[in-house]
Amino acid sequence: MRTSIRMAVAAACTLAFSGAVLAHSHHHDHDDVRHAGAHVHGEGKLNFATEGSELHMELMMPAHDILGFERITTHAQKQQLDKALAKLESENLWSLPAAAGCQLKTAHASTTKEVHVQDDHDHGHKHDDDHHHKHSGHDHHHDDHDAHDDGHMDISASYVYQCKDISQLNQFSTTLFESFPRSERIRVQGFTRSGQLSETMTPNQPQVRF
């Protein structure tokens, strides 16, 4: 079931993204630009699909839009992250038509990169490691590369709703912009019984109709 949903969502998004992929597939530098462009502060992405009596949703947002920062190194920042993830998993984040009788079955939010909270002892070891790497040009180069890779972090969330009458599911709205005011828009790609759709949700228009 999960695989078929992912295939349906992928089919809905193919038209939107295939041109960019083909245009840059043979150019490493251009691939880097495309990858960087995929992470845009203020802009998230939502894919959704219906199958049978279920609605599946997958949200991806820059951590900056959720937290105001993208590097989590302190316990205070980790606590902020935990609170944000709890908000993303809240059943109040999305509103569906009452006539559809949809109930949230599962909700899971997480970071796309592993979070390491360091204490003062860890920082001391890191300083020693950095000093050691300065004597090895090869290792130092890889450190720089890793630092570049860790420059951005996203937060993802997935939801599964079970609906009594999915034929009545013709729209949904969100309080996401109220909970996370740094977010300016959510690009939406969907696949339903009526076909594919591509919309944009904003603070002034936090609703998608289909």
N, C-alpha and C positions, 0 to 999 in steps of 0.2 A: 504494500500500500504506500509506504513512504517513498519507495523508488518511483512509482508511477506518478506521484504528486510532483516530485522533483522534475520528472520528465515533462510533465504538463507545464510547469512554471518555466522550464527551460525553453519549451516550444514558444511560449508567449513572449519570451525575451529575445529569441533568436533574431527576429527582424531588426530589432533596435540596435543590437550589438555586433551582428555579423560583419557589417561593413567596416567598422573600426578594426575588428580583428584581422580581416583580410588585408586591409590597407597597410598594417604594420607587422604582419607576421614574419617578414624576412629582414626586418631592420631592428637590431637590438636596441639602438638608441631610441628609436621611435616607440618601441615597446615600453621603455622606461617612462617616456612621456605619457603614454596612454595609461600606464599603471598609476602614475602620480595623479593624472586627471581623474581617476576613479575615486580618489579620496579628496573630496571637496568640503571644506568647512561650511557648515550651514545647510548641507544637502545630504539627505539620506535616501535609501532605496527600499522599496517594499515590493516583494513578489507575493502573489497569492493565487490560489487555484481552488476550485471546488471539485469534489469527486464523490459521487454517491450522496450521502447525507453529511459530509464533512467539508469544512472550510479550513484550508491550511494557509498560514501566513508566515513569511520570513522577512524580517526587518534587519537592515544594516545601516548603522550610523557612525560617523566619526566620534571617537571618544571625546573630542573637544566639544562637540555639540551637547553631549550629555553631562560632562564633568567640568568643562572649562580648561582642561589640561589632558595630555595624552601619555605622560610618563607617571607611573605610580611607584614611588619609592619609599613612602612613609606610611605609617599605620593610619594616620589621619586621612590620607588620600585613599587608602584601602577601604576605610569606613565609608567615605563618600561614594566609592564605587559600589560597595555592597548595598547601600541605600538606593542608588540609582538602578541597580539590577532588580531590586525588589519592586520599584516603581514600574519597570518595564514588564515585569511578570504579573502585575496587578490586573485583575479582571475588569477594572474600571478604565483601562487605557483605551479600549475599543468598544464602540456601541454599535450593535446590530439591530435590525428591525425586530420588534417584539413578536410579530406574526410568524417569524421564522423559527422561534423557539430554540435559539442556539445557546448552548452551554459550553463554557471553556473547559476542555478536557485536560490539556497540558499547556504549560507556558514555561519557556526556559530562556534565560538571558545569560550571556557570557562575553568575555573579551576574546578577540581574535588572536591575542598574544598572551603568553603566560606571564602572570604578574609576580614579581619578586620584590618583596618588601625587605629593605636592608636596615639593620641596626648599625650603631656606631662601630661595632666590631667588624661587621661586613665591609663598611667603608674603608677601614684601615687596611684590610686585605686587598681591597680593590686598588688602593693607592700603591701598595707594594707591587701588585701585578702590573699596573700601568708603568711603574718605574722600570720593572724588568723588561717590558715589551719595548721600551724606548731603545734598548740595545739590540733589537732585532727588527730590521726594516721590514722583513716579510711578515712577521707577526703583527707589527704595528699597522701595516696596510690592511690586514684582515680585521683588526680592531676598528679601523675607520669604516670599513665596509659594513661591519655589523652595526655600528652606531647609526649609519645611514639607513639600514634596513629597519631599525627600531624607532625611526623618527615619527612614524604614524601608527596609531592603533585605532581599530574599529570596535564597536560593540554590536553584537548580533543578538537577535531574539526570534524565537519561533513559537507559533501558536497553533493549536488544533481545536476547532470548535465542532461539536456534534449538534446538528440541527434537526428538529422534528419535521419541519417543512421547508426544505432548502429552496423550493420554488419561490418562497417569499423573501429570500435573501437577494435583494436588489440594490443594496447600498451598505456602507458602513462609514462611521466617523471616528475621530480620535481626539483625545485630550492631550496628546503628546506635545503639542506646541505650548500648552499651558505648563506642563510639567518640566519641559526642557526648552525654555525660551530662546536659546541660542540657535535652535534649528529654524531654518527659514523655509525649507521646502522638502517634500518627500516625493521622489519620482516613483510612480506606481506602475507596475506591469502586472496584468491579470489574465487569467484563463478560466472562463466559466462556460456553462452550457450554451450561453449566448454567443460565445466567441472570445476573441482577444480584446484587450483594451490597454491603453496607455494614458495615464492621467498624472496630474501633479497636485499634491495636497499642500496647502499653505495655511498660515495662521488665520487668514481671512476666509479660506475655503478648506476646512479640515474634513471634507467629506468626499467620498467617491460613490458615484451612481453607475449601475450597470444593468 
